[in-house]
Amino acid sequence: MSAPPLNVKAHVDFIAALDKKKNDYEYWLTEQAVLNGIYWGLTALFLLGAPDTLVREDVIQFVVDCWDSKTGGFAGNIGHDAHLLYTLSAIQILATYDALDRVDTDRVVEYVCSLQLPGGAFQGDRFGEVDSRFSFCALACLTLLGKQDSCDVPAAVDFVVRCKNFDGGFGSVPGAESHAGQVFCCVGALALTNSIDKHIDRDHLGWWLAERQLPNGGLNGRPEKLADARPPLMLPLPACPSARLAAPFPHADTRAHVCTFVLRMRRPWLPQVCYSWWCLSALTILDRLHWISAEPLSNFILNAQALEDDQYSRESANKLSGQALDDAQDHGGIADRPGDRPDVFHTLFGVAGLSLLKYPGLEPVDPLFCMPLKVTQRLGLAKEKY
Ligand code: GRG
């Protein structure tokens, strides 16, 4: 399948406009995770070669304002609860802008270490959820701050190793199904602690990851998912003028928005652009990137761009919303898969995946931190080999 080239300008404009979309339903659905969104957008902008698009000082001040002085961690938005997921994003943003001196890093380290449990796992926040994602977040954060040794590293590694399955993949906790997202986190945690070869059979896991590629070139997140079965989704609900999220569907109101959002998040049988990142980064770390067919995957990602002449999303959204779409807002960005609406999460992971595939003109990305390679080189953290 052929594909259009990467439209750098459209994606830069799309990210730059995100902060102006405060009347959009999507904005408020993700209001608790704004810091993640800024990390995704900022990193994509750096990789696209447009690092000065956002106002540096405003972004840094927002990050500082998300710091929770009670715990020492960062919340996803001002006044919210601190969590490891947002703390990593905050540290990544500050590191990218070379502004780590703007926070009390000792207190951040204290916060991260306070979340480690006796068995080595990390909980995400004070409410106690345990997940191998949080092991990665904690270790990445401490490493970026030059303080990995402040936590119990052998115990952290031990927990991650206990998440490994017979198929070579990793799950969220010991015994949980292998999933590409968790594979990224566990491979990352082991790479951060220089323990890949002690605990991973590169060929075994490389094979599992390479098998994620489907006939259309895209990757899925776990085995036994077919490539071509969309569920029928016709909800007989009255139309709503603000229907944007539910764009490709004929009936839409708030309930339809929510159903559509949930179902879109859960169409696991279709490949998704973000797995280009979760799988490719792990394959790069394992030195098995060449086990993926690069061109069909690049085309899958490029076809998921929302471009100005993408009649599919524009026409269906127009029909539903009953109002003209604002050009500046409704093109640019990359969707989870071709034909869907774009978002900043898939824009980053699409661009970062293309960067790993050496798409011309993109800045190189560090496969371990998902940050511009120039930044991790400046911090002395970029690795030649894992
Ligand atoms: C610094 C890049 C970076 C990340 C920080 C939070 C984190 C560490 C990593 C998240 C890894 C992860 C679990 C990604 C998966 C995201 C995703 C698309 C989940 C969908 O899961 P399901 O079960 O769908 O809804 P599948 O496709 O698995 O059936």
Residues whose N, C-alpha, C, O or C-beta is under 5 A from the ligand:
A	BS01	GRG	R133 G181 Q182 G221 M265 R266 P268 F369 C370
